[in-house]
Amino acid sequence: MSMLLPNRARPALLAAVALPAMAAHSQTVAPADTTRKKVDLEEVVISASKVEESFLQSPVTVEKLNARALRLTPTPSFFDAIEHLKGVQVITPSLAFKVINARGFTNTTNVRFAQLVDGVDNQAPHISGPIGNVLGPTDLDIISVEIVPGTAAAPYGLNAINGLANFRTKNPFDSQGLSVQQKTGINHVNDANTGAKIFSETSLRYAKVLSTKLAFKVNGSYLRGYDWVANDQTDINPNGNANTGLFGAENPARDPVNGYGNESSDRSTLNLGGKNYQVARTGYAEKDVVDYHLRTLKGDAALHYRFRPGTELAYTYRVASFDNVYQRSNRFQLQDYRLQQHALSLTTPVVQARAYFTQENTGQSYNLRSAAENIDRSYKPDATWNRDYTTAWNAATQAGQPIAQAHATARAAADFGRPQPGTPAFQNSLSTVQGINNWDVGAALRVRADLLHAEGQVNLAEALRRGGHRLPAALDVLAGADHRTYIVVPDGNYFINPEKGKDPLGDNLTYSKTGGFVQAGARLLKEKIRLTATLRADKNDYFDLKFNPRFTAVYSPGQQANFRVSYQSGYRFPSLFEGFSNVNSGQVKRIGGLRVMSDGVFENSYLRTSIDAFGAANTAYINANTPANATATQKLAIQNQAIAQNKGLLVKNPYTYLKPEHINSLEVGYKAALLPKGRLLVDVDFYYNTYRDFIAQVEAYVPKTLNPDSTAIYLNAKSTQNRYRLWTNAQSKVYNYGGSVGLRYELPGGYLAGANTTYTRLDRTESGDGLEDGFNTPRWAYNLSLGNENAYRNFGFGLNYRWQQGYYSQTFLVNGNVAAYHTLDAQLSYTVPAPNLRFKLGASNALNNYYVSYLGGPSVGGLYYLAITYSM
């Protein structure tokens, strides 16, 4: 592993390991236990196959954080610790919002990776992905985390084509009493944007067994802090005026990454002094239009009824209200955002069933880009601003100012009276646009959406055995079915009901799917070989029936050595916003890719990329051929000549209506407990994936004419186009592969050392059209860890070092290179046996090396905290 450590990082790591431990742990710390390694190796997992099975003999790769790992983790929460698992990638759009992914093609709203709590999907319905862990368990209630890197679509059918996480919580029958935890910390140390800020999280758990049949638990937490700041001022339109020699700060079409209101739809082409210039509205920095104060208030309550051992009925209610920053194609201020969920589950040795209902209300949330551009437009419309800019530019050049200086003078004149950040006028304007639910003039995100889900599975083999049938013990048969319906209350901006009047629930928009699976397995040759076959079928509204097969085999030549191989496929159906979007945003309308939303648009539109090339060529021709003293008639003639010469650059839209994404995946692996008493755990995996029909966006514009001879003329001006951003499928077929190696070694005295490395590579793209999602994944990443729960007289510690290689990032917001980065997390814990009190002094990114995990996102620094936990 040390051979992979970059030279520049080695001194930092060695120095950090040599430093006194800096952190503590807040969970129950057990004394050193020499049998612990055996207990760890005999654990079971359920996420790989929806049934309990040996961790060592899992037929696909499974990563697990058990109770011991959670106690040792130096991260502030169990959710942060997921990043240290083998094969897992985590990106950070917000201090309180992290996104989990595996095996490539990640983004800030990862709808390819499912996140469950006790088997219940905790996504925000309209996003079709979770918002971090805001609806998940607290650190006091988590018992284990299981991650399945790679597609889990065959058994689950939850669009989990990149993987699945399942968080298991404590059962009140098994874990009762009162626990209270207080975390207090500081972040933004040496941050010139903000100065140091306080972080606080208060958590409580209480569980009680009322009788042999009845128990309950309640959990609550309140988090407050100051979010990481996104302030990248890199210009993503550096060549907007290249043919006039204006670059850098002199570029009047400058578009900083984290500046909003100066994007492509906020630019105009102005003819000044006989030349065409691309000029953007001034816009505002992100920090001007967002409140970085974080707040998460969440709680849950559960009532469990145990009919008999192994048979239990549970009702759980979860609720969360929160403020943080979220990113999709734009960045959003989530404000007074509310999620709540009711879940009912039944568990027996034969039948498992659950039903849940999730409600989402976006509260007072708003789009940062729309807020910035509409504050600009609210005090002065584009046409007026452009006129003032032109007048001032002409006056400046006539007074002898150089071209670049004249542009600066013109902007200052056109911006006269513009609301300035921090003033009452600005705050009033921001408050106004936050409340307008139309992104052409406002910024509000006002969505109410529900998710209704029911599922059940039957262990047919066990049922037959209990019914007296002599079924071989080595044969397993499982069958299950599920149904899900999304329900959206149309808001007239983000969503409409395209089939109003047809819905039995009224005018609400509904989107449903039904599926089921059959799984059969056999254990052969004295259980040395285990074979499993799964077939899943899913029927979504607007799509034909789709089948997902999975075949797995595990060969165990010895009790502690296991080879595995699997082949599986998976589908991802379009999410709500991909299928049904209806948003006017910056004079471009984003519409869902289902025919019911975009009928006729695909057939009559032209690619925005070709229109941009057409416009740039026209500008270059006009600037090269227009005399300074040209008359209006001459200018029009030259423009028409440019259009006639360059119209061949226009490309008709080749894309069409949405289809599901698809993946085929082959995986092989090896897991073994080696050395005496299994002290060394080795886990190796390799996979090869093929993707097709990536769900992606394309911008395409429709000329406002039915005369094909006039198409080029109409596509030369914004005012004569209908402009769309359409959800569609890439025409690319993409191949990627990778693998990982993990080692865990149990040292004498209770010390636990670990190392893992992950390699992920985009192999090739066939028929690449550039619409496929960015791979957005470092080729190499690794983790090193060392810890002990009781190293000396109730003191414990944990260290984790992570390094990941730089990579090329492609998002809806910006493209470019993300630099490599490394972090050290550390904790020192102390236990007071009576009372049962735990102290954990911790540091995440202890060396405070600020980094970004993806372009357009915030700069992440160190978080230093003290956690105190009391249990009784």
N, C-alpha and C positions, 0 to 999 in steps of 0.2 A: 504494500500500500504506500509506503513512504516514497517509492520510486515515482509515484504519480503526483507527488506534492510539488508544485511549482517552486523554483528556487527562491523567488521573492517572498513566498508564503512561509517557507520553512522556519526562518528565524522568528517570525511572529508566533507560530505555533509552539516552537520549543520554549520561547520565553513565556508564553501563556501557561503551558503545562507546568513550568517551573515555579510560576507565581503561587502564592498561597491561594487555596480554593476560595471562591468569592460568593458562594450561594448556598441556600438551604432548602429544605423540603418540607412541604406542609401536610403530606399524607402520613398515615400511620407507618412507622418505621419498625420493621421486625428485626430481631437480633439475627446475627449471622446463622444461616441454616444450611448445613452441608447436604441436606436432602433437597434443597431448593431446585437444583439443576434437574433432578429427576421429575419433580412436579412440573417444571416448565416444559419438559419434553413430552410429558404425558397429556398435555393440554389438548382440548378439542377445538375445532373451528366449525362454524356452520355456514359461513358466507360463500364458500366455494361451491357447495352443492345443495344448499338449503336443507341439509341434514347434518347432524353431528358426526364428525369424523376426526381421525387422528391428525394433529398438526403436522406430523412427519409424513403422513401418507396422503395428504391432500393432492387431488389430481391436477390442480392448477396452482400457480404461484399465489401464496397468501402471506401477507406481512401482518404481524400482530404486535400490538402493545398490550402486555398483560399488566396486572396490578403492580408487579415488581418494577417493570419498566416505567410505569407512570410515576411511581415514587422516586425513581432515580432521575427522571428527566430534569434538566436544568432550565427548560423553557417555562414561560409564565403560565401556560395552560396545556392541557392534554392535546388540544387542537394544534397548537404550535409544534408539538413534538412529532406530529405526523411527517413533517418535512425531513426528519432524520431517518425515516424508513427507507429501505432499499427499493429502488425503482419508482419512487414517488417524487413528483415535482410540485412545489407550492409557490404560487405567486401572490403578491401582496398589493391589492388595490387600496387597502385601508388598514389601519392598526386593528380594527375590529372586523375586518372582512378579508379572509384569505381563501384562495381557490385551489382545490386539490386536483391533480391530474396525474396521468401515467402514460408513458410510451408515445409521447408526441402529440402535436396538433392541439395545443392548449390555447385558451384565450381567457379573457376576464369574466366571461359568462359561460362557464364550461358546461354546456348541456350534454356533453358526451360522458360525463362522470356522475354517477348517482351517489347520493348520500342518505343513509338510513339511520334511524335511531330505533333500536329494538325491532328492526324490520319495517319501520314506518318511514316513508319518504318525507323529508322535511324541506322540500323545495318551496320557493315562492311561486305560486301557480303561473302568473303571467310571464315570469322570467324563465320558468321551467328549469331552474337550478337553485341551489341553496344560497342564501346570503351568509356565507361563513357558518358560524355556529350559533347564530342568534336564536334559532328555534331548537337548539340542541341542548344536551345535558351540561351541568356544571361540573367542575373538577371534583366536587364532593360526592357526586352521584355516579360518575363514570367508573366502570369496572374493567372494560377492555375495549380495544379498537381493532377491527379486522379490515384490512385493505386487500382487495383483489385487483392487482394491476392487470389490465387486459380485459377484453370483452367478457361481460357476464350476461349478455343479452339472452342466451338460451334459457337459463333457469329463471331470470328475473323479468326480462322484457321491459325494462325501465329506461330505454335509450342508453344503457350502460355499455356503450361499445368501446370506451377507453378504460373502464374500470368501475369499481364500486367500493364504498366505505360503509361499514356498519358499526355504529357505536352501541355497545351494550351497557345498560345501566344496572344499578343495584336493586335487587328484589327486597322489598321491605320485610319479607319473612326471614331472609337470610342476613340482613344488615339493618338493625334498628338502633334508635337513639338519636341524639342531637349532635350536630356538627356545625360549627361556625368558622368561617375563614375570612380574614381581612388581608387584602394585598394593597400595599401602598408603595408607589414607586415614582420614578422620574424618567422622562425621556426628553428628546430635543436638546441634549447636552451638546454644547458647542455648535448649535444650529443658528446661523446668522439670520435666518428667516423669522425665528420666533423667540429664541432664548429657551431656557429649561422650563418644562411643564410638568405638572403633577398628574399622576395616574393613580386611580383607586378602583378596587373591585371588592364588594362585600357580598359574601355568599352564605346561605343557610340551608341546611338539610335536616329534616326531622322525619323519622319513620317509627311506626309503632305497630306491634302485633297485638290486635285486640282479642283474638281467640285463635284456636287451632285452624280456623277456616278464614279469618278476616284480618287483613293488615292494610295499612295505608302509608303513604309518604308524601311530603311536600318539599319543594325546592324553590329557592329564589336567589336572584343575584342582581346587583346594581353596579354597573361599570360606568366610570366617568374618566375622561382623559382628553388629550389634544392630538388630533390625527396627524399622521405624516403628511408633509407638504409636497405637492407636485408643482415645481417651478422651473421646468425645462424651457429655456428661451431659444432653443435651436430653431432656425427658420426652416419650415418644411416646404416653402415655396421660394427657394433661393434664386431660381432662374426665371421668375415671373416677368422680369424686365431685362433679361440678358441681352436682347438685341438693341437695347438703348444704353447698355453699359452701366446700369444701376444695380449694385449688389450690396449685400450686407445691410447696414443701417440705412443706406441710401435707397434701398428697394422700397418703393411705395406700396408694394403688394406683399410686404413681409407678413408671415404667418407663424408666430412662435408656437411650439408644441403645446404649451400650457397657457396660451393666450386664446381667447374666444371672442368671436364677433368679426374675425378677419379671415374666415375660411373662404373656400372658393365661391360659395353662393353669396358672399358679402363683398365681392369684388366687381368692379365695373371696368370696361375699356373706355378710356377717355382720349379723345383726339386733341392733343395739345401741341401747338406750334407745328402742325402738319404731321406729327407722329402719334401713333397709338401707344398709350401707356396702360398697364394693368395697375389699378389702384384699389386698395382695400380700405374698408372702414377701419377705424383705429382699434376698436375692441378693448377688452380688459383682461388683465391677468387673472388666473384662477383664484388666487388668494383674495382678489377684490370681490368676487361674487359667491364665495362659499364661507360657511362658518365651520371651522375645523374642530369645534368642540364635539367630542364624542359622548354618546349616552346610550346605554343598553340596559333596559329593565326587563327582566324575563322571569318566568316562574312556571312551575308545573306541579300538578297534584295527581296522584294515582291511588286507586282503590283496587286491591287484589282479593279475590275470593278463591280459596283452594278447596275444591271438592274432595280431593284425596291427593296423596303424593303423586306428582306428575301430571295432574289435571288442574288447570288454573284459568280463571277468567279475570281479566284486568281492564279497567277503564283508566285512560290517561288524558289529562287536559294540559295543553301547553299554550303559553301566551307570551308575546314579546312586543315591546315598543322600543324603537331605537332611532338614533340619528347617526349617520356616518356618510362617507363618500363611496360611491359605487361607479363602476365604469363598464360601459358596453361600447357602442360606436361613439358615444359621447360620455362625458363624465357627469354624474348626477349628485346633487345633494339630497340624500334620503333624510327626510325630516318628519318626525312623528309617524313613521312607517309602522304599521301594525300587522302582526301575524298571529293567528290562533289556530289551534288544532285539537280536535276531539278524536280519540282512537279507542277502539274496543278490540281486544284480542283474546282468543281462546287457544290454549295449548293443552293437548292430550298426547299420549303415546301414539295415537293413530291419526288424529286430525289436528291441523293447525289452521286457524282462520283469523282474519283481522279485517276491520273496516275502519276507515278514517276520513275525516272531513276537515280540510284546511281552508281558512279564509284569509284573504290578503287585502289590505287597504293601504295604498301608498301615501296616505295622509297629506302633508303639505310639501311633498317632495317636488323638486324641479330640476330642469335641464340647464347645466351651467352655460353651455354654448348658446342656447336660445335666450337665456337671461342676458348675456353680454350683448348679443347682436340686437336684441329688441330694446335694451336700454338706449343703445346708440340710435336706433330708429325712432324711438318714442319722442326724443327731443328734436330730431330732424330727419325726415324721410330721405331715402337714398337719392332721389331725384334732386331734392333741394341741396343736399350735401354735395353732390357731384357738381351742381351749378356753381355753388359757392367756391368749391375747390378750383374749378376751371377759371372763374373770374380772378381769384387771387393769384393763380399761377401765371395767367397772362400779364397781370399787373406787375408781378415780381420780375418776370423775364424782361418786360419792357423797361423796368428800372435798372436792368443790367445784372440781375442776380444769375449765378450759374444754375444750370438745370437742376442739380441735386438740391441746392439750397432753395430754389423756387418751389420744389415739391414739399420741403419742410415748412416753408412759409404758407403754402396753400393749405396744408393739413391743419396748421395752427388756426388759420382763418376759418376753415370749414368747421373746426371743432369748437369754435367760440360758443360758450353757453352749455357745453357738454357737461353732464353731471360727473363730478370728480369723486373717486372713492373716498369714503370716510366722511363725506358731507351729508347733511340732512336730505338734500335734493337727491343724492345718489341712493340713499337708503329708501327714500319714498318710491323712487323709480323701481328699485329692485323688488320692494314689497309688492308693487303693482303688478309687475310681470310674473312674479311667483304665483299670483292668484288667477292668471288668465290661462285657460285650458285650450290654447291654440298656439302652436309653436311658431307660426308666422308672425304673431304679435305678442305672444307671451311665452311662458316657460313651464307652466304647471304640469306635473305628472299626476294625473288623477285616475287611478285604475283600481277597481274593485273586482277581484277574481276569486273563484273558489275551485277547490279540487275535491272530488268525491271518488273514493277508491274502496273496492272490496276484493278480497282474495281468499282463497282457501286451498289447502293441499291435503291429500290423504296418502298415508303410507299403506298402500294396498297389501303389500306383503305382510306387514304386521297385523293388519286387519284380518287377513285370511288365517294367519297363525292363531290369533286369539279366537277365531271362530271355529277352531278345531281342525283346520286343514293342515295336512302334512307338507308344508312348503319348505323346501330346503333352506336352512339358515343362511346359506351363502348367497341367496337370491334376494335382491331388493327391488321393489317397484314403487315409484312415487308418481302421483298425478296431481295437477293443480290447475286452477283457472283464476282469472282476475278480470275486473272491469274498472275502467277509469273514465270519468267525465270531467272536463274543465268547463267552468261556467263563468262567463265574463259579463259584467254589466257595462254595456256600451257607453262610452263617455263622449262620443262625437269627435274626438281628436285622435286618441291613441287606438281605439277600437270602435268599429261599428258592427252591426249585424247585417251581413250582406244578404241574408235570406230572412228578413224581417217578416213576421207573421207565420212562419213555418215551425217555430219552436214551441213545443208544448209548455215550456216554462215561461212563455211570454216573449218579450223582445230581447231577452238575454242571448248572447252568443254561446253556443255549446260546441264542444269538440270532444269526441269519445273514441275509446278503443276497447276492444275485448280480446283476450288472449288466453292461452292455456299451454300446458306442457305435460309430457310424459317422460319419465326417467326410469331406466332399468339398469341395474347393476348386478354383477356376479363376482364372487371371490373364488378363485380357482387355485389348484395345486397347493393345498394347505395354506391358502390365503397369500401365497407368494405373488399372485397376479390378481389385480382388481380391474375389471372393465366396467365402464359406464357409458351409456348412450342416452342422449337427451334430444327430444324434438319439441320445438316450440312453434306455435302458430299465432299470429297477431293480425287482427283486422281493425284498421283505423278508418275513421270517416275520411272520405275522398280518396282512399287508396285500396288497391286489391289486397287479398290475403297474402301474407308473407310468412315464409317458414325459416326457422333458425335451427340447424342441427348442431350438436356438440358430441364429440367422441373423445373419451379419455381412457388412458391405461396407466396403471401404476405397477411396477415390478419391484418386489422387495426380496432380494436374495438373502438378506439377513434381517434380523429384527429392527436394526437401527439404520439401515441403508435403503433408500427408495429412489428409483428412477421413474420419471413421469413423462408422458407425452399427451398432447391434446390437439384436436383440430375443432374449430368452431367458427360459426359465422354470426353476424349480428346486423340488425337494422336500427337506424335512428330515424324516427318519424319527425316531421317538422314541428317545432314548438309553436305555441300560440302566437308569439310575435313574429316568427318567421312565416307562418301561414296566413295571419290575419291582420298584420299591421295596416294602419291607415293614418299616417302621421304627416302633417305638413310641417316641414322643418327647414327653415332658411330658404324658402322658395323652391325647395325640392321635396316632392312627396314620396315618402317611403310606403310601399304597399306590399302586402303579403303575396307570396308566390303561388297560392292556390288559384285556380282559374276563376273561382267564384269572386275573388278579390281583384284580379288584374286581367280579366278577359279583354282581349284586343290590344293590350299595351305591348306585349312582346312582339306581335306581328308587325306593328307600325312604328317601332322606335329604332333609333340609331345609337350606337355605343357612345357614351360620353367621352371615352378616351379618344375616339376618332374625331369627335366634335372639337375637343381641346386641340388636337393636332391640326385640324382644319383652321381653327381660330388663330393658332400661333403662326401658321403659314400665311394666313391673310395679313396678320399684323406685320410680319417680316416684309411681305411684298409692299404693303402700303408705306411702311417706314422707309423703304429703300427707293420708292418711286414717286413720293409726293413732294413737290417743291414747297418751300416754306411759305410762299405767297399764293398757294393754290386757292382757287375759288371753290365754293361749295359744289358747283357743277363738276369741276375737275376731280374733287375728292370723291364724289359719288361714282364717277366713271372709273377711277382707279380701284375703288372698292369692288365694283362689279367685275373688273378684270381679275382681281385677286380671287373672287369667288369662283369665277369660271375656270380659272387655272387650277384651283386646289380642291374642287368638289369631289374629285376622285378619291380623296382621303377619307371620305365619309363611309362608315361601315354599318350595314344593317344589323340589327340585334340578332345574333344567332341562337340565343338562349330561349328556353321555354319554361313551362309551368313546373312546379316543384314535384320531385320524386323523393322517396326516402334515401338516406345515405346507406351505404353497405360496407361491411368489412368482412374479410376472411382472415383467420389468424391460425398460425401453427406455432405451438410452443413445446419445448422440451426442457426438462429440468432434473435436478438431482438434489436430494436433501438427506443428510446423514448426521448421526451423533457419533463422533469418533473419539479416540483416546479412551483411557480407562474411565468407566462410569459415564461415558458420553459427555465429557467436559467440553468438547469442541463441537459446536453445531456449524455445519457447512450447508449453504443453500445456494444453488447455481441455477440460473434459468436463461434461456435464449428463445427469442420469438421472431417471427417474420409475418408482417401484416400487408394486406392489400386493401386499399380503400377505393371506392368509386362513388360518383354522384355526391361529392361534398356539397352540403347546403351552404350557399354563399350569396353575396350581394353583388349586383351589377348596376351601374348607373346608365340609364338609357333615356333619351329625350325624343319626344314626338313632335314633329313640326305641326304648327297650327294651319295646315293646308291640306287639301285633298288633291292638289295638282302636283304630280311628281316633278314637273319642270321647275317648280318653285321651292322644292325641298331645301336645296343648298342655301337659298336666300333666307329662308325662315330659320335655318339652323345657325345662321351667322349672328343672331341676336337673341338675348335671353327673353325678351318680351314676346317673341313669336314662337316660343317652344313651351310644351308641357314637359316638365322635368321630373323624372322618377328615379328612385332607388328601389330596385326590385330584388326580392328573394328568389333565387333560382338554384340550379345545380351546376357545379363546375363540370367541364367536359374532360377533366383530367382523370387519369388512373394513376394512383400514387402507391409506391411501395416503400415501406420502412422496416427496419429491423433493429434489434438490440439485445442486450442481455445484462445480467447483473450477477455479482458474487457477494455473498454475505458470510461473515465469520463472527461467531460469538464464542468466547472462551471464558470458562468458569475457573478463576484462579483461587488458590487457597485463601482462606480468611474472608470469604464472601465477596471478593473483588470480581467484577464482571467487566470484561473488555470486549469491544466490538469494532468491526470495520466492515464497510460495504462500499462497493463501487458500482456505478451504473453507466452503461454505454448505450446511447440512443442515436440512431442515424437515419436520415432520409436517404433512401437508396436511389430512387429515380422517379421521374414523373413522365408519363406518356401522354401525348396530346395535351401537354400543359398549356393552359390558357390564362394562368395567373389568378384565377378566381378561387382555387383551393385555399383553405385556411393556411395561414402561416404555420410552419412546423413549431417554431417558438420554443425550442427545447435545446438545452445544452447537450453537446455530444458526450461530455464526460462530467460526472459528479461523484463525489465520495464523501463519506462520513466516518469519523473516528470517535470512539467513545470509551470512557472509563468511569466506573462508579462503584460505590460501596454504601449500602444502607446503614452500616454500623462499623465504620472504620476504626473508631477509638472512642470508648466511653460515651456512647449515644450520639457521637458525631458521625454524620455521613456526608458524602459529596457526590457530585456528578459533573462530568465534563463531556462536551460534544463539540467537535470541530467539523465544519462543513465547507467544502470548496466546490464550486461549479464553474465550468468553462464558459466563456462568452459565447453568444449566439446571435444570429440574425433574427430580429423580431419584426413580424408583420401583423399589425392590428388594424381595425377599422379607423383608428385615430392617426397612427403614424407608423412608418417603417424605418428601420435602422438597426445598428449594432448595439447589443447590450453587453457591457463589459463583464468580464469574469469577476467574481467576488468570493470572499471567504468570511466566515463568521465563527466566533467562539462563544458558546453558551456555557455558563458555569453556575454551580450551586453548592452551597454548604448548608447542611441541615443539623439541627440539634433537637433531641427529644427529651422532654421532661415526663417521666413515666407517671407521676402523680402530682398534679392533675395531668390528664392525657393532653399534653400541650406540645405542639410542633412548631418550630421556627425554620423558615427557609429564606435564606438570603441569596438572591439570584440575579443573574445578568444575562439578558439575551443580546447577542452581538456585543459582547463585553468590551471589545476593543474599539467600539464606536466608529467602525469604518462604514460611512454612509454608502449605500448602494441602491440601485433600482433593479427590480426583478423583471421588469418589462418596460418598453418605451411608452412614455405618456403617463406612467404611474408615479407614485411618490418616491421620495428619497427616504430610505429606511435607516435609522441609526440605532443606537443602543437603548435598551430599556432595563433599568436597574430597579429592583423591587425587594421588599421584605414581605413575606407571607406568614401569617400566624394562624394556626388552626387549633381549635379546641374541640374535643370530642368527649361525649359521655354516654 
